[in-house]
Amino acid sequence: MARRKKTIKKNQQGAEEEDVLVDVMQVTEGAGDFMERNQNALFGGLVALVLLVGGWLAYKNFYVQPKQEAALEQMWVAENQFAKDSFALAINNPGGGNLGFADIEKDFGVAEASNAAAYYSAVGFMNLGKFDAAIDYLGDIKADGQLMPVLKNGLLGDAYSEKADMSNALSYYKKAANGTANEVLTPYYLHKYAMLSEKEGDKSSANSAYMRIKNEFPNSSFGREIEKYLTRTAS
């Protein structure tokens, strides 16, 4: 997958300079890849949100009603398939008579489990290249709280970007970046918004987003290399 195209040109003094052309594939990094690379930083928030690995047993013992408990037990098997990149199985038939994420989302009308299953289904369909299906599942998510609205809008941005609907992609990346501030997710979606804006020829919007990364998230992975992007989009 191409990440960046480079050409070499000479400036007025005759010195060679690198001319970087933004590739849309650099913008649309897979959601699964991002979650894997940032799992430690996101782990606590995601566990609390989707009630998965680690914290759900304590939650079940004190708060979860029987239907929610059944949904979570089903979700374990589907999640194991998802972790092995067996996305189609995770969504539809994880094995052992257990429900996939699609049926969990449909059959259990409990907000936490349903949202979790819908989000996992959407990520799975993104990895399978079925972007319209991903958008449909994201539309079913009740995006409450601090983290889920950011994740939902960010993944919608990815889906529309893959469909070459750049107007919607930019809109959803902007919503994700302007959601509840998060040290990992906010600079990530600011960078995606800026990269796509740059590709679409809007250097002013790109530069503003890069500046926000510099000022608000200087210690993020994007903040540490932000100067090259600011130089590239300076008016």
MIDO-642091 format. One line per field, with one value per residue: residue number from 1; residue in three letters; y, z, x of N, C-alpha, C, O in turn. Coordinates in steps of 0.05 Angstrom, whole numbers, plus 5000, padded with zeros to 4 digits. Last residue first. Example, Ala and Ser with C-alpha at 12.3 -4.5 7.8 and 13.67 -1.06 7.14 Angstrom:
2
num (2,1)
residuo (ser,ala)
npy (4955,4886)
npz (5142,5156)
npx (5257,5264)
capy (4979,4910)
capz (5143,5156)
capx (5273,5246)
cpy (5001,4934)
cpz (5157,5156)
cpx (5258,5264)
opy (5023,4934)
opz (5161,5169)
opx (5268,5285)
END
This chain:
235
num (235,234,233,232,231,230,229,228,227,226,225,224,223,222,221,220,219,218,217,216,215,214,213,212,211,210,209,208,207,206,205,204,203,202,201,200,199,198,197,196,195,194,193,192,191,190,189,188,187,186,185,184,183,182,181,180,179,178,177,176,175,174,173,172,171,170,169,168,167,166,165,164,163,162,161,160,159,158,157,156,155,154,153,152,151,150,149,148,147,146,145,144,143,142,141,140,139,138,137,136,135,134,133,132,131,130,129,128,127,126,125,124,123,122,121,120,119,118,117,116,115,114,113,112,111,110,109,108,107,106,105,104,103,102,101,100,99,98,97,96,95,94,93,92,91,90,89,88,87,86,85,84,83,82,81,80,79,78,77,76,75,74,73,72,71,70,69,68,67,66,65,64,63,62,61,60,59,58,57,56,55,54,53,52,51,50,49,48,47,46,45,44,43,42,41,40,39,38,37,36,35,34,33,32,31,30,29,28,27,26,25,24,23,22,21,20,19,18,17,16,15,14,13,12,11,10,9,8,7,6,5,4,3,2,1)
residuo (ser,ala,thr,arg,thr,leu,tyr,lys,glu,ile,glu,arg,gly,phe,ser,ser,asn,pro,phe,glu,asn,lys,ile,arg,met,tyr,ala,ser,asn,ala,ser,ser,lys,asp,gly,glu,lys,glu,ser,leu,met,ala,tyr,lys,his,leu,tyr,tyr,pro,thr,leu,val,glu,asn,ala,thr,gly,asn,ala,ala,lys,lys,tyr,tyr,ser,leu,ala,asn,ser,met,asp,ala,lys,glu,ser,tyr,ala,asp,gly,leu,leu,gly,asn,lys,leu,val,pro,met,leu,gln,gly,asp,ala,lys,ile,asp,gly,leu,tyr,asp,ile,ala,ala,asp,phe,lys,gly,leu,asn,met,phe,gly,val,ala,ser,tyr,tyr,ala,ala,ala,asn,ser,ala,glu,ala,val,gly,phe,asp,lys,glu,ile,asp,ala,phe,gly,leu,asn,gly,gly,gly,pro,asn,asn,ile,ala,leu,ala,phe,ser,asp,lys,ala,phe,gln,asn,glu,ala,val,trp,met,gln,glu,leu,ala,ala,glu,gln,lys,pro,gln,val,tyr,phe,asn,lys,tyr,ala,leu,trp,gly,gly,val,leu,leu,val,leu,ala,val,leu,gly,gly,phe,leu,ala,asn,gln,asn,arg,glu,met,phe,asp,gly,ala,gly,glu,thr,val,gln,met,val,asp,val,leu,val,asp,glu,glu,glu,ala,gly,gln,gln,asn,lys,lys,ile,thr,lys,lys,arg,arg,ala,met)
npy (5586,5520,5466,5450,5467,5432,5383,5390,5396,5349,5307,5307,5303,5249,5227,5282,5327,5369,5382,5437,5457,5418,5410,5461,5461,5424,5454,5497,5470,5452,5501,5518,5481,5446,5404,5353,5342,5375,5347,5300,5318,5339,5293,5264,5297,5295,5242,5243,5280,5249,5199,5210,5246,5277,5318,5303,5328,5346,5301,5284,5326,5319,5270,5285,5321,5290,5253,5285,5300,5253,5196,5150,5109,5120,5163,5138,5109,5148,5175,5134,5133,5183,5176,5133,5155,5199,5174,5141,5175,5199,5188,5157,5139,5083,5058,5053,5075,5034,5000,5031,5034,4980,4974,5008,4980,4927,4910,4885,4927,4945,4902,4909,4959,4944,4905,4937,4970,4933,4914,4961,4972,4926,4932,4982,4977,4920,4883,4835,4825,4858,4850,4795,4790,4814,4785,4718,4670,4601,4550,4546,4609,4659,4686,4743,4770,4732,4715,4762,4768,4746,4768,4751,4784,4761,4715,4739,4763,4718,4702,4746,4752,4719,4747,4793,4773,4755,4804,4828,4795,4800,4862,4882,4897,4859,4823,4854,4883,4841,4826,4868,4883,4842,4856,4897,4943,4989,5026,5004,4989,5038,5062,5025,5023,5062,5052,4999,5003,5026,4987,4968,5013,5018,4970,4978,5020,5034,5100,5141,5173,5144,5140,5189,5221,5282,5288,5326,5336,5353,5385,5402,5467,5511,5555,5544,5471,5412,5352,5288,5260,5210,5191,5147,5096,5042,4976)
npz (5080,5094,5086,5096,5148,5174,5165,5193,5245,5270,5297,5346,5336,5325,5375,5423,5445,5429,5425,5419,5379,5339,5327,5308,5262,5231,5223,5193,5148,5126,5113,5075,5033,5000,4965,4980,5010,5054,5075,5088,5129,5166,5182,5203,5246,5276,5290,5324,5363,5387,5406,5448,5484,5469,5477,5444,5376,5334,5306,5289,5255,5217,5195,5173,5133,5101,5082,5052,5012,4989,4974,4964,4998,5035,5059,5084,5123,5153,5174,5206,5243,5268,5290,5327,5361,5382,5408,5446,5488,5521,5510,5453,5398,5381,5316,5266,5232,5230,5195,5147,5140,5129,5081,5049,5049,5051,5061,5107,5141,5145,5172,5222,5238,5242,5283,5325,5329,5342,5391,5422,5420,5447,5498,5514,5507,5487,5455,5417,5363,5333,5356,5350,5295,5285,5314,5321,5372,5373,5355,5344,5307,5288,5239,5228,5248,5252,5199,5175,5203,5230,5259,5310,5335,5316,5346,5396,5390,5388,5441,5471,5460,5493,5540,5528,5525,5577,5605,5585,5606,5664,5677,5715,5765,5791,5755,5711,5729,5734,5680,5649,5647,5608,5547,5549,5549,5520,5560,5590,5548,5527,5568,5573,5520,5492,5502,5483,5429,5383,5345,5342,5323,5272,5247,5247,5212,5165,5140,5098,5086,5052,5009,4984,4988,4973,4954,4968,4943,4969,4933,4918,4897,4865,4883,4873,4879,4843,4866,4870,4899,4929,4960,5011,5014,4980,5000)
npx (5031,5051,5052,5104,5112,5077,5102,5149,5131,5113,5133,5108,5054,5046,5054,5050,5068,5034,4978,4969,5004,5006,4952,4941,4972,4944,4897,4918,4936,4887,4863,4902,4903,4866,4873,4864,4909,4896,4853,4879,4913,4875,4847,4890,4904,4858,4859,4905,4894,4849,4868,4905,4884,4823,4766,4706,4712,4740,4754,4704,4690,4730,4717,4667,4683,4717,4679,4644,4682,4701,4687,4716,4709,4748,4722,4679,4709,4736,4691,4671,4712,4703,4652,4663,4703,4674,4631,4659,4681,4642,4571,4540,4516,4490,4496,4477,4515,4552,4525,4529,4584,4595,4568,4600,4649,4680,4732,4743,4752,4700,4676,4702,4682,4628,4630,4647,4601,4561,4580,4577,4522,4503,4525,4502,4444,4410,4381,4405,4401,4437,4487,4489,4491,4541,4579,4551,4537,4557,4566,4620,4631,4622,4592,4593,4638,4678,4681,4702,4751,4798,4839,4840,4804,4756,4754,4747,4698,4664,4671,4651,4597,4569,4576,4547,4495,4487,4488,4443,4405,4412,4448,4504,4526,4560,4582,4595,4640,4676,4679,4699,4753,4778,4748,4690,4655,4660,4680,4719,4753,4768,4798,4841,4864,4891,4945,4949,4936,4956,4961,4908,4880,4905,4889,4833,4828,4880,4888,4879,4923,4953,4920,4925,4987,5017,5083,5140,5202,5264,5316,5383,5403,5401,5376,5323,5320,5302,5268,5245,5186,5148,5088,5068,5045,5014,5017)
capy (5603,5548,5479,5442,5478,5460,5388,5385,5419,5367,5311,5306,5328,5269,5218,5259,5303,5368,5355,5422,5473,5429,5388,5452,5480,5418,5429,5502,5483,5433,5484,5534,5483,5466,5430,5366,5328,5381,5375,5299,5305,5357,5316,5253,5292,5321,5251,5223,5286,5276,5200,5192,5249,5252,5316,5304,5315,5367,5317,5267,5320,5344,5273,5266,5329,5313,5244,5272,5320,5268,5217,5174,5111,5097,5168,5156,5095,5128,5189,5143,5110,5177,5196,5130,5131,5204,5193,5129,5161,5214,5187,5173,5151,5106,5063,5041,5090,5058,4992,5023,5058,4993,4959,5015,5005,4932,4927,4868,4910,4962,4907,4885,4956,4964,4898,4916,4982,4948,4896,4948,4991,4932,4909,4977,4997,4933,4912,4845,4810,4857,4877,4807,4780,4824,4812,4738,4691,4628,4558,4535,4580,4654,4658,4726,4784,4748,4697,4751,4788,4730,4779,4735,4787,4788,4713,4722,4780,4735,4684,4735,4770,4713,4720,4795,4786,4736,4783,4840,4797,4775,4846,4873,4915,4880,4814,4835,4897,4857,4807,4863,4894,4852,4842,4873,4921,4966,5033,5016,4969,5020,5074,5031,5000,5063,5078,5006,4988,5043,5003,4951,5003,5039,4976,4956,5024,5017,5078,5121,5184,5152,5116,5185,5198,5267,5289,5304,5345,5332,5386,5384,5445,5487,5554,5564,5498,5431,5375,5305,5267,5230,5192,5173,5114,5066,5000)
capz (5057,5100,5082,5071,5127,5175,5153,5164,5231,5257,5270,5346,5345,5303,5353,5408,5453,5419,5428,5439,5403,5350,5337,5332,5283,5240,5238,5219,5165,5134,5133,5098,5051,5021,4957,4965,4985,5038,5066,5067,5106,5153,5170,5180,5225,5266,5271,5302,5343,5375,5384,5426,5476,5477,5473,5470,5398,5351,5318,5307,5279,5232,5209,5196,5153,5115,5097,5076,5027,5006,4980,4949,4976,5018,5045,5062,5103,5138,5157,5183,5225,5255,5269,5306,5345,5367,5386,5424,5468,5511,5526,5477,5405,5399,5342,5287,5236,5246,5223,5158,5145,5152,5104,5054,5063,5048,5038,5085,5133,5133,5144,5206,5234,5223,5256,5316,5323,5318,5369,5418,5409,5420,5481,5514,5493,5510,5456,5445,5381,5326,5353,5377,5309,5271,5322,5312,5354,5384,5360,5369,5313,5301,5249,5222,5243,5276,5219,5166,5206,5217,5233,5291,5342,5307,5317,5391,5393,5364,5419,5475,5447,5464,5538,5533,5502,5555,5610,5579,5578,5649,5677,5689,5751,5807,5782,5709,5721,5758,5701,5648,5668,5633,5561,5539,5568,5507,5540,5604,5566,5511,5559,5595,5533,5490,5509,5511,5447,5406,5352,5351,5349,5292,5251,5262,5240,5175,5154,5107,5103,5077,5025,5000,4977,4992,4945,4977,4939,4967,4953,4915,4916,4853,4888,4857,4884,4852,4849,4877,4876,4931,4936,5003,5035,4979,5000)
capx (5022,5053,5026,5092,5128,5072,5076,5151,5143,5093,5143,5137,5065,5044,5071,5039,5082,5062,4987,4954,4998,5031,4969,4928,4979,4971,4896,4904,4955,4907,4851,4896,4926,4859,4883,4842,4905,4920,4850,4859,4924,4895,4833,4875,4923,4867,4839,4903,4915,4846,4849,4912,4912,4836,4795,4720,4698,4728,4776,4719,4673,4729,4743,4668,4663,4728,4702,4635,4667,4719,4669,4723,4689,4752,4747,4674,4692,4751,4710,4655,4709,4728,4656,4643,4708,4699,4626,4646,4698,4665,4596,4539,4542,4482,4509,4461,4490,4558,4528,4503,4569,4607,4559,4572,4647,4652,4727,4734,4775,4721,4669,4706,4711,4636,4620,4664,4627,4558,4578,4602,4541,4495,4532,4531,4460,4423,4375,4407,4384,4408,4477,4490,4467,4517,4573,4571,4529,4556,4539,4610,4635,4647,4592,4570,4613,4671,4672,4676,4729,4777,4833,4855,4832,4764,4757,4771,4721,4667,4679,4678,4616,4570,4587,4576,4508,4487,4508,4469,4407,4416,4424,4494,4507,4546,4574,4574,4615,4668,4670,4671,4736,4789,4768,4703,4652,4647,4660,4697,4741,4752,4773,4824,4853,4862,4934,4955,4918,4951,4985,4929,4873,4908,4917,4845,4821,4859,4900,4860,4902,4965,4923,4901,4973,5001,5056,5123,5174,5244,5295,5361,5404,5411,5404,5336,5311,5323,5271,5267,5201,5169,5103,5076,5041,5031,5000)
cpy (5621,5565,5509,5458,5474,5475,5417,5389,5414,5389,5331,5310,5329,5295,5237,5251,5278,5342,5352,5394,5456,5442,5399,5428,5471,5436,5421,5477,5489,5446,5463,5517,5499,5467,5453,5395,5342,5367,5383,5327,5305,5344,5334,5276,5281,5317,5279,5233,5267,5283,5228,5198,5232,5253,5291,5300,5318,5355,5338,5283,5303,5340,5298,5267,5311,5322,5267,5263,5308,5290,5236,5196,5135,5097,5145,5163,5113,5115,5170,5159,5117,5154,5191,5150,5128,5180,5198,5149,5152,5201,5203,5171,5169,5118,5087,5047,5078,5075,5016,5016,5052,5018,4971,5000,5014,4957,4932,4884,4891,4945,4926,4889,4931,4962,4918,4907,4960,4960,4911,4930,4978,4951,4914,4955,4990,4952,4926,4875,4821,4846,4878,4835,4791,4815,4822,4766,4708,4648,4585,4543,4572,4626,4651,4698,4765,4761,4712,4732,4777,4746,4763,4744,4772,4792,4740,4719,4764,4753,4700,4719,4760,4728,4711,4767,4787,4748,4763,4820,4809,4778,4821,4856,4902,4894,4834,4827,4878,4872,4822,4843,4884,4861,4856,4865,4895,4942,5008,5021,4980,4998,5055,5042,5007,5042,5079,5032,4995,5029,5019,4966,4984,5029,4997,4960,5002,5021,5061,5097,5162,5162,5122,5160,5193,5245,5271,5308,5323,5344,5363,5386,5428,5464,5528,5565,5518,5458,5393,5328,5286,5235,5215,5172,5143,5084,5025)
cpz (5048,5075,5088,5065,5099,5153,5153,5150,5201,5240,5255,5318,5342,5311,5329,5386,5440,5425,5419,5444,5426,5377,5351,5344,5309,5263,5248,5236,5193,5154,5144,5120,5076,5041,4977,4958,4967,5010,5047,5057,5082,5128,5154,5166,5200,5242,5260,5281,5319,5356,5371,5402,5453,5467,5484,5466,5424,5374,5337,5321,5299,5258,5227,5210,5177,5138,5114,5094,5053,5022,5000,4952,4959,4994,5026,5046,5079,5116,5140,5164,5201,5235,5254,5283,5322,5349,5369,5402,5443,5488,5512,5490,5429,5410,5356,5315,5258,5251,5241,5188,5157,5160,5130,5078,5067,5062,5032,5059,5111,5124,5130,5177,5217,5217,5235,5288,5312,5310,5342,5394,5403,5406,5452,5495,5491,5498,5480,5446,5410,5348,5348,5376,5338,5286,5309,5320,5345,5363,5372,5375,5340,5309,5263,5235,5242,5272,5244,5187,5197,5218,5217,5262,5323,5312,5305,5361,5388,5366,5393,5451,5450,5451,5509,5530,5505,5530,5587,5584,5570,5619,5660,5692,5728,5792,5797,5737,5721,5752,5726,5669,5669,5653,5587,5558,5558,5524,5530,5585,5580,5528,5543,5586,5555,5508,5509,5520,5476,5428,5377,5360,5360,5320,5273,5268,5257,5204,5165,5118,5115,5097,5051,5018,4996,4977,4963,4967,4947,4965,4948,4938,4913,4872,4877,4861,4868,4857,4859,4856,4885,4904,4938,4978,5027,5002,5000)
cpx (5044,5045,5027,5066,5115,5087,5069,5124,5144,5106,5126,5149,5095,5056,5070,5058,5070,5077,5016,4964,4986,5025,4993,4943,4965,4979,4923,4903,4943,4927,4871,4883,4920,4881,4876,4849,4884,4917,4872,4853,4904,4906,4853,4860,4910,4886,4845,4883,4914,4869,4848,4894,4920,4864,4806,4750,4714,4712,4765,4741,4689,4712,4743,4695,4665,4709,4714,4658,4657,4705,4683,4703,4694,4732,4752,4699,4686,4734,4726,4673,4691,4726,4682,4648,4688,4705,4651,4639,4683,4679,4618,4567,4540,4507,4497,4472,4473,4534,4535,4505,4542,4591,4570,4561,4618,4644,4698,4729,4768,4744,4689,4699,4717,4666,4630,4656,4646,4585,4576,4602,4568,4514,4525,4539,4490,4445,4386,4403,4384,4391,4447,4478,4466,4492,4547,4562,4552,4549,4536,4582,4623,4652,4618,4569,4589,4644,4663,4664,4702,4752,4814,4851,4850,4794,4767,4776,4747,4692,4683,4687,4645,4593,4589,4590,4538,4500,4510,4491,4434,4420,4429,4469,4492,4524,4557,4563,4592,4642,4661,4662,4708,4768,4776,4725,4664,4645,4645,4674,4717,4739,4756,4797,4833,4849,4904,4943,4924,4934,4981,4953,4895,4902,4921,4874,4833,4854,4877,4873,4885,4944,4937,4904,4949,4986,5039,5094,5156,5216,5276,5342,5379,5413,5417,5366,5327,5311,5293,5268,5223,5181,5123,5092,5047,5024,5018)
opy (5637,5558,5522,5462,5491,5493,5427,5398,5433,5399,5331,5315,5350,5309,5241,5266,5256,5336,5335,5383,5460,5439,5390,5426,5474,5427,5412,5478,5486,5434,5457,5519,5494,5456,5476,5409,5342,5380,5395,5331,5310,5358,5343,5278,5288,5330,5286,5232,5275,5292,5230,5202,5238,5260,5283,5280,5335,5369,5346,5280,5308,5350,5298,5264,5321,5329,5264,5265,5320,5297,5234,5213,5141,5086,5149,5167,5104,5112,5175,5157,5107,5156,5195,5142,5121,5183,5200,5142,5155,5215,5219,5156,5194,5108,5108,5042,5093,5088,5018,5024,5066,5023,4973,5011,5027,4957,4941,4872,4882,4949,4924,4881,4932,4965,4910,4901,4965,4961,4902,4930,4982,4947,4906,4958,4992,4943,4942,4890,4816,4855,4896,4843,4796,4831,4837,4769,4712,4644,4593,4542,4589,4618,4638,4689,4770,4763,4706,4732,4782,4739,4765,4731,4779,4803,4740,4719,4774,4757,4697,4723,4766,4718,4699,4765,4782,4734,4755,4818,4800,4764,4820,4837,4910,4904,4826,4825,4885,4873,4816,4843,4891,4848,4881,4866,4874,4921,5007,5019,4967,4990,5055,5034,4997,5043,5093,5035,4995,5042,5024,4960,4985,5035,4994,4954,5007,5025,5072,5075,5163,5160,5107,5158,5192,5250,5248,5330,5302,5359,5354,5388,5437,5442,5524,5574,5510,5467,5390,5323,5299,5216,5236,5153,5162,5089,5028)
opz (5029,5052,5088,5041,5082,5140,5134,5127,5186,5222,5230,5315,5337,5294,5315,5380,5444,5412,5402,5466,5449,5396,5373,5369,5331,5281,5271,5260,5213,5174,5168,5143,5097,5063,4971,4947,4943,4990,5027,5033,5060,5108,5132,5141,5178,5222,5238,5257,5297,5334,5346,5380,5439,5443,5507,5453,5426,5389,5356,5345,5323,5279,5249,5235,5200,5160,5137,5118,5075,5044,5024,4934,4940,4973,5003,5022,5056,5093,5116,5140,5179,5213,5230,5260,5300,5326,5344,5378,5421,5470,5494,5482,5426,5430,5344,5335,5269,5272,5263,5204,5175,5183,5150,5093,5088,5085,5010,5039,5096,5102,5106,5160,5199,5194,5214,5271,5292,5286,5322,5377,5382,5383,5434,5479,5470,5482,5492,5438,5425,5353,5358,5392,5348,5290,5322,5330,5361,5339,5380,5399,5357,5317,5250,5242,5253,5291,5256,5192,5211,5233,5192,5243,5320,5295,5287,5352,5377,5346,5379,5441,5433,5433,5500,5520,5485,5516,5579,5568,5550,5608,5644,5709,5721,5804,5814,5741,5731,5769,5737,5676,5688,5674,5587,5582,5558,5516,5531,5592,5581,5523,5547,5596,5555,5512,5525,5542,5492,5443,5392,5380,5384,5339,5290,5290,5280,5220,5175,5108,5138,5121,5071,5039,5020,4956,4967,4972,4933,4982,4925,4961,4906,4864,4879,4843,4851,4842,4882,4832,4906,4889,4947,4974,5036,5009,5018)
opx (5040,5052,5006,5060,5115,5077,5057,5123,5140,5093,5126,5173,5107,5068,5089,5076,5079,5096,5022,4961,4992,5041,5000,4945,4977,4993,4926,4907,4957,4933,4871,4892,4932,4879,4881,4833,4887,4923,4868,4850,4912,4909,4846,4861,4917,4885,4837,4889,4921,4862,4847,4904,4939,4869,4800,4758,4732,4699,4779,4745,4688,4720,4753,4696,4664,4718,4719,4656,4661,4714,4679,4700,4679,4739,4761,4697,4688,4743,4730,4669,4696,4737,4683,4649,4696,4712,4649,4642,4694,4689,4612,4584,4539,4518,4494,4459,4456,4532,4526,4488,4533,4586,4556,4546,4613,4633,4691,4721,4786,4755,4694,4714,4734,4674,4638,4673,4660,4592,4587,4620,4580,4522,4541,4557,4502,4461,4372,4421,4365,4369,4433,4462,4445,4474,4532,4540,4571,4553,4514,4574,4617,4674,4635,4547,4568,4628,4642,4640,4682,4733,4812,4859,4874,4808,4783,4799,4766,4705,4702,4710,4662,4606,4609,4612,4552,4515,4532,4510,4446,4437,4447,4469,4470,4505,4540,4539,4570,4624,4639,4638,4694,4765,4780,4722,4651,4634,4621,4650,4696,4716,4731,4776,4811,4824,4892,4932,4905,4921,5000,4965,4901,4916,4939,4884,4841,4872,4857,4870,4878,4948,4934,4892,4952,4974,5046,5082,5156,5208,5272,5350,5358,5422,5441,5380,5344,5293,5301,5268,5221,5186,5116,5108,5034,5001,5034)
END
